Amino acid sequence: MLSPSGLESDDSCEVSFKDALVFDSKRVTDGSNQENGVWERRKTLPAEMISRHNFSVWSILKKCIGMELSKIAMPVVFNEPLSFLQRISEYMEHTNLIHKACSLSDSIDRMQVVAAFAVSAVASQWERTGKPFNPLLGETYELTREDEGYRLISEQVSHHPPISAFHAQSLKQEFEFHGSIYPKLKFWGKSVEAEPKGIMTLELLKHKEVYTWTNPMCCVHNIILGKLWIEQYGTVEIVNHRTGDKCVLNFKPCGMFGKELHKVEGHIQDKSKKKRRVIYGKWTECMYSMDPKVYEAYKKSDKKTGGDSKKLKPIIATEESDEMPEVQETVTVIPGSALLWRILPRPADSAQMYNFTSFAMTLNELEPGMERLLAPTDCRLRPDIRAMENGDMDSSSTEKERLEEKQRASRRERSVDEEEWSTSWFQLGTNPHTGAEDWLYTGGYFDRNYTDCPSIY
């Protein structure tokens, strides 16, 4: 039985989901990570990342200034062992915030927690300078977390332009979170700029509320020389389509003295445009909210004392690199503030593991019995990513070239036959809340009938 959104209702999905025992870690009874009959998710990768110092990205990118990078084949050494579909699933790392929003009775309180979730969705990008693998057309990824109460399915629905669609659903019918993302990457000489086109839609079903927003811009500095560093910038507007409440968040660019690096500031206003809460913090660390009048009084007082601007040194940009500012990763907490979200600490060996979070470490893991239940198009079965994760860069490179050639051959064959590509789990439609074009989940994935899936690996 299908719900209006196209996702199976609790009654219809329960049998197939329980049968897929591999996704309930408490029911797994074998495997190398087993402890007392309980499957423990891994806390590290099979192999450390190799050094990129001996490879020249300039030799590849020098002819690409101003170009869109999605069509440029990059060596695997500059990648991280995850597909972009898996990277998208990292939006769900802080699902506890959605559950929190569902539990609140006041719409402004819900909005500030949703705002914290929108910020937390980009937090895993901090120091993640490796490029995820471009998904193959028809590639999928599923993520089911009974402990967090949700499951997600994503699919690469278009290759030119590259578009990734995803749909996550609460197992208790509390929320749905979905979107389609078209990342535009451009190389500007010393940096790569990523514009994450696409709308995020969060539905809180109990409250009959829908929130939409777009993600901020992202820039990776010093692609050629110097220390790589990342900044997020731009304005993010979150709209509650039922109440008319809006949250405006300003992801601040670095600035001359680096004082604004990683900072996020904004406010929540009701439908009459009255400011109800101020939001502030850093996307790399934490977010707080407080009363607007108290915030303004604090800011005036801070200006009179001169703040900390005298302690800061200007950022020096040379022809070779953009110097990363020395920034104190601690938010000054204003008295009267309420903590909305704080980032989880990363594993001790994260720097040797592509700067992955604990959540990211688990995304490509094949738990016992999982392979027989996954769609044959799932990222975990992709050989070039698996080889890279295991530290075999030569095999990863060979497999990547083979898969890309297979994809090109398939495209040529469809062109000869004048055949259009057919997606499996999403279809192009209109987002009913924004009126914009969007890829919408059509249901059926968790019935686990994959006989019509394409052979892409």
PLY file of the C-alpha trace (Angstrom):
ply
format ascii 1.0
element vertex 457
property float x
property float y
property float z
element edge 456
property int vertex1
property int vertex2
end_header
0.00 0.00 0.00
1.44 3.38 -1.03
1.23 6.59 0.92
0.39 9.80 -0.99
4.12 10.53 -1.29
4.75 7.26 -3.08
6.64 5.67 -0.19
5.28 2.46 1.25
3.32 2.83 4.46
4.50 1.17 7.70
2.19 -1.82 7.21
3.47 -2.73 3.76
7.17 -2.19 4.43
7.38 -4.00 7.77
7.68 -7.55 6.43
10.34 -6.82 3.82
12.25 -4.61 6.23
12.31 -7.20 9.00
13.36 -9.84 6.49
16.34 -7.62 5.63
17.90 -8.51 8.95
21.28 -7.24 7.85
20.10 -3.68 8.48
19.19 -4.32 12.08
22.57 -4.60 13.78
21.04 -6.30 16.82
19.90 -9.25 14.72
23.19 -10.00 12.98
24.86 -13.08 14.43
28.09 -13.35 12.44
30.84 -11.20 10.98
34.25 -9.91 11.94
32.80 -6.96 13.83
30.52 -9.15 15.91
30.64 -8.74 19.68
28.28 -10.73 21.91
26.04 -11.43 18.94
25.68 -7.72 18.06
27.12 -6.25 14.87
29.35 -3.29 15.67
29.69 -0.69 12.95
33.30 -0.15 12.00
35.22 2.76 13.45
37.99 2.98 10.85
38.70 2.17 7.18
40.57 -0.90 5.89
43.51 1.26 4.74
44.84 4.75 5.32
44.75 7.34 2.54
47.89 7.73 0.46
49.79 11.01 0.20
48.75 13.36 -2.61
51.98 15.36 -2.46
53.60 13.49 -5.36
50.75 14.22 -7.79
50.27 17.41 -9.77
46.67 18.52 -10.01
47.88 21.51 -12.03
48.83 19.28 -14.96
45.16 18.27 -15.17
43.39 21.50 -14.33
45.50 24.15 -16.09
43.30 23.94 -19.20
40.06 23.98 -17.20
39.96 27.49 -15.72
36.37 28.73 -15.71
35.04 25.37 -16.93
32.45 23.10 -15.35
34.40 20.21 -13.83
31.77 17.45 -13.93
32.94 16.47 -17.42
36.63 16.30 -16.46
38.00 12.83 -15.65
40.15 13.14 -12.52
42.70 10.56 -11.27
41.45 8.56 -8.28
44.27 9.90 -6.10
42.27 13.11 -5.67
39.13 11.20 -4.63
37.86 9.84 -1.35
36.44 6.28 -1.25
32.78 7.29 -1.34
30.35 8.02 -4.14
28.61 11.39 -4.22
25.40 9.47 -3.43
26.98 8.31 -0.18
28.17 11.84 0.52
24.56 13.05 0.18
23.47 10.58 2.84
25.68 12.46 5.32
22.85 14.99 5.54
21.32 12.39 7.88
24.15 12.34 10.40
22.23 14.61 12.77
18.77 13.07 12.31
18.24 13.56 16.05
17.52 17.22 15.23
14.59 16.23 13.01
13.22 14.02 15.77
13.62 16.95 18.16
11.71 19.28 15.82
8.91 16.73 15.53
8.54 16.71 19.33
8.16 20.49 19.76
4.76 22.20 19.95
5.78 25.74 18.96
6.46 26.54 15.29
9.28 29.01 16.06
10.98 26.42 18.26
10.65 23.89 15.43
12.08 26.35 12.91
15.21 27.02 14.95
15.92 23.27 15.25
15.29 22.80 11.51
17.75 25.64 10.91
20.33 23.83 13.04
19.71 20.68 10.97
20.26 22.62 7.72
23.60 23.88 9.06
24.61 20.46 10.40
24.03 18.99 6.93
27.18 20.71 5.62
29.30 20.23 8.76
30.88 16.98 7.56
32.54 18.92 4.70
34.95 20.57 7.14
38.48 19.58 6.02
37.05 16.99 3.59
39.21 17.99 0.62
38.94 14.70 -1.26
36.53 14.55 -4.18
33.77 11.90 -4.01
33.47 9.58 -7.01
31.03 10.78 -9.67
28.03 8.40 -9.59
27.38 6.32 -12.67
24.02 6.76 -14.36
21.60 4.42 -12.59
23.82 4.03 -9.51
21.92 3.81 -6.21
22.60 3.92 -2.49
20.39 2.85 0.36
20.94 3.61 4.01
18.73 2.12 6.69
19.31 2.99 10.33
16.80 1.44 12.70
18.68 2.93 15.64
18.04 6.41 14.22
14.57 5.53 12.92
14.91 6.19 9.17
15.82 4.78 5.78
17.09 6.54 2.67
17.30 5.69 -1.03
19.21 7.74 -3.62
19.72 7.34 -7.35
21.80 9.02 -10.04
18.97 10.05 -12.35
20.95 12.04 -14.94
24.53 12.06 -16.20
24.62 15.27 -18.29
23.89 17.29 -16.27
24.77 15.14 -13.25
21.72 14.99 -10.95
21.42 12.94 -7.76
18.00 12.40 -6.16
17.36 11.15 -2.64
14.41 10.39 -0.37
14.58 9.62 3.35
11.63 8.49 5.43
11.05 8.04 9.13
10.23 4.44 10.00
7.46 5.74 12.28
5.97 8.10 9.68
7.22 11.20 11.53
9.04 12.90 8.66
10.19 12.76 5.05
13.32 14.49 3.77
14.07 14.62 0.05
15.67 16.55 -2.77
17.60 16.43 -6.03
21.06 17.95 -6.30
22.89 19.25 -9.34
26.38 20.25 -8.14
28.13 22.72 -10.44
31.90 22.73 -9.94
34.17 25.37 -11.43
37.93 25.81 -11.26
39.17 29.38 -10.86
42.95 28.99 -10.89
43.66 28.61 -7.16
40.28 27.32 -5.99
37.35 25.10 -6.88
33.90 26.53 -6.33
30.91 24.22 -5.82
27.37 25.49 -6.27
24.98 22.84 -4.88
21.94 23.57 -7.04
18.78 21.87 -5.86
16.10 22.23 -3.21
16.00 20.43 0.15
12.48 19.58 1.36
11.74 18.49 4.93
8.20 17.42 5.82
7.18 17.13 9.49
4.14 14.93 9.01
2.68 15.24 12.52
2.59 19.04 12.25
1.66 19.03 8.53
4.57 21.38 7.92
6.95 21.60 4.97
10.31 23.38 5.06
12.42 24.09 1.97
15.90 25.56 1.47
19.00 25.45 -0.71
22.53 24.74 0.54
25.30 27.41 0.64
28.16 27.75 -1.80
31.38 25.88 -1.03
34.92 26.82 -2.03
38.10 24.72 -1.71
41.18 26.97 -1.67
44.77 26.21 -2.71
44.04 23.45 -5.21
47.48 23.94 -6.77
49.80 24.97 -3.91
49.52 25.53 -0.18
47.30 23.99 2.48
43.81 23.08 1.28
41.02 24.76 3.22
37.26 25.06 2.82
34.78 27.85 3.32
31.00 27.90 2.96
29.29 31.16 2.08
26.03 32.63 0.86
22.49 33.17 2.11
20.26 30.24 2.97
16.52 30.87 3.36
14.40 28.26 5.11
10.67 28.66 4.58
7.86 27.05 6.58
5.17 26.82 3.90
2.33 26.30 6.40
2.98 29.13 8.86
4.89 31.60 6.69
7.79 31.64 9.17
11.19 32.15 7.57
14.77 31.68 8.74
17.48 33.65 6.92
21.01 32.33 7.52
24.14 34.11 6.32
27.13 31.77 5.87
29.86 34.38 6.03
32.87 34.41 3.70
36.32 34.48 5.24
36.84 38.25 5.01
40.07 40.28 5.11
41.14 39.26 8.62
39.63 35.78 8.67
37.36 36.90 11.52
34.24 35.62 9.77
35.59 32.22 8.69
33.03 29.46 9.32
30.58 31.87 10.96
26.84 31.59 10.43
24.45 34.31 11.58
20.78 34.87 10.92
17.31 35.28 12.32
13.85 33.75 12.35
10.92 35.95 11.40
7.20 35.21 11.45
4.80 35.86 8.58
4.47 39.52 9.66
8.30 39.78 9.31
8.80 40.33 13.02
12.13 38.95 14.24
11.50 36.17 16.75
14.92 34.59 17.30
18.54 35.25 16.37
20.66 32.27 15.24
24.46 32.28 15.40
27.47 29.97 15.55
29.84 28.15 13.19
28.97 25.42 10.71
32.13 23.60 11.84
31.19 23.60 15.50
27.80 24.57 16.94
24.71 26.77 16.64
22.87 28.85 19.27
19.66 30.87 19.39
18.59 33.81 21.53
16.19 36.73 21.91
16.81 39.43 19.24
16.74 42.35 21.71
19.34 40.75 23.96
21.48 39.98 20.90
21.37 43.58 19.64
22.24 44.92 23.10
25.24 42.59 23.25
26.42 43.63 19.79
26.27 47.33 20.71
28.26 46.66 23.86
30.81 44.61 21.91
31.33 47.43 19.40
32.05 49.90 22.20
34.79 47.67 23.61
36.30 47.11 20.17
35.79 43.35 20.08
38.86 41.33 19.14
39.68 42.97 15.80
43.00 44.32 17.09
44.28 40.79 17.62
43.72 39.74 14.01
46.22 39.77 11.17
45.18 40.37 7.55
45.08 37.34 5.25
47.85 37.41 2.70
46.96 36.18 -0.77
49.98 35.37 -2.94
50.20 34.25 -6.53
50.77 30.72 -5.28
48.20 30.33 -2.51
45.55 31.87 -0.27
46.84 31.77 3.29
44.37 30.13 5.62
43.53 32.40 8.54
44.48 31.35 12.04
41.03 30.91 13.46
39.98 29.92 16.95
37.39 27.17 16.51
35.36 28.31 19.47
32.12 30.28 19.34
31.78 33.10 21.87
28.57 32.22 23.67
26.39 35.23 24.45
24.67 35.11 27.86
21.06 34.00 27.48
21.74 31.76 24.45
20.31 28.28 23.99
22.42 25.56 22.37
20.71 24.07 19.29
23.39 21.74 17.97
27.01 20.77 18.51
29.15 18.77 16.10
30.19 15.27 17.14
33.94 14.69 17.66
35.76 12.92 14.83
37.72 9.69 15.28
41.29 10.03 16.54
42.72 8.78 13.21
40.35 10.84 11.03
43.21 12.81 9.41
44.66 9.56 8.03
41.18 8.44 6.89
40.23 11.25 4.48
39.02 13.35 7.46
35.93 11.16 7.67
33.47 11.52 10.52
32.48 8.41 12.50
29.28 8.37 10.43
31.15 8.54 7.11
33.40 5.63 8.17
30.38 3.31 8.07
28.84 4.32 4.75
30.72 1.92 2.45
30.75 -1.00 4.87
29.32 -4.31 3.64
27.76 -5.97 6.65
27.29 -9.77 6.65
24.47 -10.82 4.33
23.97 -7.33 2.95
25.24 -8.09 -0.56
22.38 -10.49 -1.33
19.79 -7.87 -0.33
21.17 -4.74 -1.97
20.21 -3.59 -5.45
23.03 -4.56 -7.87
23.48 -0.84 -8.56
24.37 0.05 -4.95
27.57 2.07 -4.38
28.91 -0.54 -1.94
29.25 -2.97 -4.85
31.20 -0.53 -7.02
34.68 -2.02 -7.57
36.74 1.17 -8.03
35.52 2.65 -4.74
36.02 -0.67 -2.95
39.59 -0.97 -4.28
40.46 2.56 -3.18
39.03 1.95 0.28
41.29 -1.11 0.54
44.33 0.96 -0.49
44.74 -0.58 -3.97
45.04 2.59 -6.05
46.14 0.81 -9.25
43.07 -1.44 -9.28
40.88 1.52 -8.39
42.19 3.51 -11.34
41.81 0.56 -13.73
38.28 -0.16 -12.57
37.29 3.51 -12.76
38.43 3.69 -16.38
36.60 0.43 -17.19
33.34 1.64 -15.63
33.53 5.01 -17.39
34.12 3.30 -20.75
31.22 0.91 -20.11
29.03 3.92 -19.36
30.10 5.65 -22.58
29.49 2.48 -24.62
26.01 2.13 -23.11
25.25 5.75 -23.99
26.40 5.22 -27.59
24.23 2.11 -27.85
21.15 3.97 -26.63
21.89 6.76 -29.10
21.98 4.31 -32.02
18.71 2.74 -30.90
17.23 6.20 -30.19
16.42 4.92 -26.71
15.91 7.22 -23.72
17.40 6.36 -20.33
14.76 5.14 -17.89
15.21 5.82 -14.17
14.30 3.12 -11.66
13.01 4.79 -8.49
12.54 8.52 -9.22
10.71 10.47 -11.88
10.94 14.10 -12.99
8.06 16.17 -11.70
7.18 19.36 -9.86
7.88 20.00 -6.20
4.32 20.73 -4.95
5.58 23.18 -2.33
7.89 25.34 -4.45
6.57 24.77 -7.95
10.13 24.05 -9.10
11.22 21.08 -11.17
12.27 18.20 -8.93
12.94 14.47 -9.00
10.36 12.66 -6.87
10.53 9.16 -5.40
8.00 6.80 -7.01
8.18 4.04 -4.37
8.89 0.35 -4.62
12.59 0.17 -3.87
12.19 -1.63 -0.54
10.01 -4.33 -2.14
13.47 -5.62 -3.16
12.53 -6.64 -6.68
15.63 -5.60 -8.63
15.20 -7.69 -11.79
14.94 -4.61 -14.00
18.01 -2.82 -12.59
20.65 -1.94 -15.20
24.04 -3.67 -15.24
26.40 -0.75 -14.60
29.36 -2.44 -12.87
0 1
1 2
2 3
3 4
4 5
5 6
6 7
7 8
8 9
9 10
10 11
11 12
12 13
13 14
14 15
15 16
16 17
17 18
18 19
19 20
20 21
21 22
22 23
23 24
24 25
25 26
26 27
27 28
28 29
29 30
30 31
31 32
32 33
33 34
34 35
35 36
36 37
37 38
38 39
39 40
40 41
41 42
42 43
43 44
44 45
45 46
46 47
47 48
48 49
49 50
50 51
51 52
52 53
53 54
54 55
55 56
56 57
57 58
58 59
59 60
60 61
61 62
62 63
63 64
64 65
65 66
66 67
67 68
68 69
69 70
70 71
71 72
72 73
73 74
74 75
75 76
76 77
77 78
78 79
79 80
80 81
81 82
82 83
83 84
84 85
85 86
86 87
87 88
88 89
89 90
90 91
91 92
92 93
93 94
94 95
95 96
96 97
97 98
98 99
99 100
100 101
101 102
102 103
103 104
104 105
105 106
106 107
107 108
108 109
109 110
110 111
111 112
112 113
113 114
114 115
115 116
116 117
117 118
118 119
119 120
120 121
121 122
122 123
123 124
124 125
125 126
126 127
127 128
128 129
129 130
130 131
131 132
132 133
133 134
134 135
135 136
136 137
137 138
138 139
139 140
140 141
141 142
142 143
143 144
144 145
145 146
146 147
147 148
148 149
149 150
150 151
151 152
152 153
153 154
154 155
155 156
156 157
157 158
158 159
159 160
160 161
161 162
162 163
163 164
164 165
165 166
166 167
167 168
168 169
169 170
170 171
171 172
172 173
173 174
174 175
175 176
176 177
177 178
178 179
179 180
180 181
181 182
182 183
183 184
184 185
185 186
186 187
187 188
188 189
189 190
190 191
191 192
192 193
193 194
194 195
195 196
196 197
197 198
198 199
199 200
200 201
201 202
202 203
203 204
204 205
205 206
206 207
207 208
208 209
209 210
210 211
211 212
212 213
213 214
214 215
215 216
216 217
217 218
218 219
219 220
220 221
221 222
222 223
223 224
224 225
225 226
226 227
227 228
228 229
229 230
230 231
231 232
232 233
233 234
234 235
235 236
236 237
237 238
238 239
239 240
240 241
241 242
242 243
243 244
244 245
245 246
246 247
247 248
248 249
249 250
250 251
251 252
252 253
253 254
254 255
255 256
256 257
257 258
258 259
259 260
260 261
261 262
262 263
263 264
264 265
265 266
266 267
267 268
268 269
269 270
270 271
271 272
272 273
273 274
274 275
275 276
276 277
277 278
278 279
279 280
280 281
281 282
282 283
283 284
284 285
285 286
286 287
287 288
288 289
289 290
290 291
291 292
292 293
293 294
294 295
295 296
296 297
297 298
298 299
299 300
300 301
301 302
302 303
303 304
304 305
305 306
306 307
307 308
308 309
309 310
310 311
311 312
312 313
313 314
314 315
315 316
316 317
317 318
318 319
319 320
320 321
321 322
322 323
323 324
324 325
325 326
326 327
327 328
328 329
329 330
330 331
331 332
332 333
333 334
334 335
335 336
336 337
337 338
338 339
339 340
340 341
341 342
342 343
343 344
344 345
345 346
346 347
347 348
348 349
349 350
350 351
351 352
352 353
353 354
354 355
355 356
356 357
357 358
358 359
359 360
360 361
361 362
362 363
363 364
364 365
365 366
366 367
367 368
368 369
369 370
370 371
371 372
372 373
373 374
374 375
375 376
376 377
377 378
378 379
379 380
380 381
381 382
382 383
383 384
384 385
385 386
386 387
387 388
388 389
389 390
390 391
391 392
392 393
393 394
394 395
395 396
396 397
397 398
398 399
399 400
400 401
401 402
402 403
403 404
404 405
405 406
406 407
407 408
408 409
409 410
410 411
411 412
412 413
413 414
414 415
415 416
416 417
417 418
418 419
419 420
420 421
421 422
422 423
423 424
424 425
425 426
426 427
427 428
428 429
429 430
430 431
431 432
432 433
433 434
434 435
435 436
436 437
437 438
438 439
439 440
440 441
441 442
442 443
443 444
444 445
445 446
446 447
447 448
448 449
449 450
450 451
451 452
452 453
453 454
454 455
455 456
